[in-house]
Each structure stands twice: as structure tokens, then as C-alpha cells.
């Protein structure tokens, strides 16, 4: 089994240093700071060979009947002060190429608000706030086993390391929010999406994840890249040394309506390659809306459109791999969480 890397010891070291400012509210290793679970699953499918094994199947399980540990996880949420906390999820996924890794791990600071204005900062490894479905414990979908294709892809390839700042202002019953983040890593975002297309599953990547590329040797651009691109794509690597960013706007009305809009750009250099990993220039717009129907049900809607490129230029503004993508999740009634 491959080692998890430097993220875990670095995270623990930063938490140990922060513990020096502990106050009466401190809870670092208390039993209440840990949550653990095991997802045992029996699945049967009669379809194309699954993408996790190098096929083009769009589901987690292909032509098989299997009983597996879909996920085993330990979530640690230490509280250092009333405003400073930590978050780290160690997960095991038995059918992943690398079964054990750290998913999200970050420090979060949220000052106690004294007015309608509030703000917070988090720094570390995290998924951008795109998914409207992964609001369960440990970035899991809370309403269904399988999320939409949009958020399945976020879990695959859009795991970043950065510094995120969030601010919110409440006035007249309205709440406006702004989130900004600068990040590294995530240079390969777009690889699996372009090679395989959209998929539906509940796999989420970790710091050391490796995703097998489909066996696409009959694709012309596969033959161009096969001497330079590894058979496995690594979502959490830095290839080109560039800083990516995302920005999100939120609006919650006095009525039962909430709307969000987000723009993501990893600012990848399409011509950069390192250790068998190509950088992809990937950007997308994501729009989301939630409307409360009753005290227990709400209507969720999400739409994403984006573009990703890699390789060398083959014309004015065109690259050897030049892919646009679009997906909409509309009119889904879900239980309120």
C-alpha cells in the first residue's frame, strides 16, 4: 500500500501548534470529536466494464455482482477555541486503486459574529463548495447513495489545497455571501472527464488517489499522448506551478429560495507535463438553486458548463485535446437536511 504522503504529519503538527492557544472550549481528543462509519454494500450490475477498472462504464459497478466495503472512514473535528477548529477525514475505499488516503483536511477560523456581518477562513485540502448534495457527514451525499454526474465529477477530480475566505451579510431578511479561494494542485482536473465522459458514482478522491484511464487505444489523441501520459491520473498533484482560484456568490431570500453561482479556473498550463501527468486548463461555471416546498421537502436544481484543454496548440486558440462539457440537474425533490 502506498504511503499517504506528507499531508497527515503536517496537519497533525499544525494542530499541535494551534493547541497552544487552547481555552475552556477546547476539545481536541475528546470522544465527541470523532465520528466513524463503515458502508457495507452488495451490488449487482449488468453493463459495461466500470471506469474504476479501466473501462468506459459510467457507473461504479460494471458487469458484476459484488459485496464490498464501499467506504470505511474516521472523521476528526477538534475544537481548539470557540472560533478555531480542525477537520480531517481518513477514508478507506476497497475498490479504489489506492484504498487508503486523506480526503479533506483543513483548519477553519470563524469569529463570533457581533452584527449581521460574519466571515470565516479555512486553509488546507478541500472540495470547492460546488455540490448541493454532499451535505452529509464527511462529504457524503445525504439524500441518495449516488449523486448527480456534476457532483460525482467534483468528487473525482476537483480536490484542491488552498486558502478560502468567506463573508456574509444579512439585511432585511436577505443574506448575501461571497467566497474566494486561491489554490494549488488539481492541475489534472479534466483528465478523466475528457477521457471517459460523465459518470454516476459516490467515489471521492483523497490526497494520494490514482484514477485509471480507460483503455482508449483506438482514440487518435490517445496514441499521441500514450508515450507521455501515465495510465493512472492523479487528481491531487502540482504540475505547472500556477495558482488556481474559484469565486462563489450566494443569495438567500426571505422566502424559501436560495441561489448560488460559482466560477472555477485552475489556470492550468496545457503544455506542462511532469512525471507522466499533463496539466489541463480547466474552467467551469456552476449555478445552483434550492426552493423549500414544505417543511420536509425542497426542490434542488444545478447546472454546470465548462471547458478543458491540454497538449500543444494545433490552431488559433485550439489544442490537441479541446473539450467542452455541460450538464444540468433539474427538478429534483429532496428531503430537507
Secondary structure, 3 states (H helix, E strand, C coil): CCCCCCHHHHHHHHHHHHHHHCCCCCECCCHHHEEEEEEEEEEEECCCCEHHHCCCECECCCCEEEEEEEEEEEEECCECCCCEEEEEEEEECCCCCCCEEEEEEEEEECCCCCCCEEEEEEEEEEECCCCCCCCCCCCCCCCCCCCCHHHHHHHHHCEEEEEEEEEEEEECCEEEEEEEEEEECCCCCCHHHHHHCCCECCCCCCCCCCEECCCCCCCHHHHHHCCCCCCEECCCCCCCCCCEEEEEEEEECCCCEEEEEEEEECCCCCCCEECCEECCEEEEEEEEEEEECCCCEEEEEEEEEEEEEEEEEEECCEEEEEEEEEEEEEEEEEECC
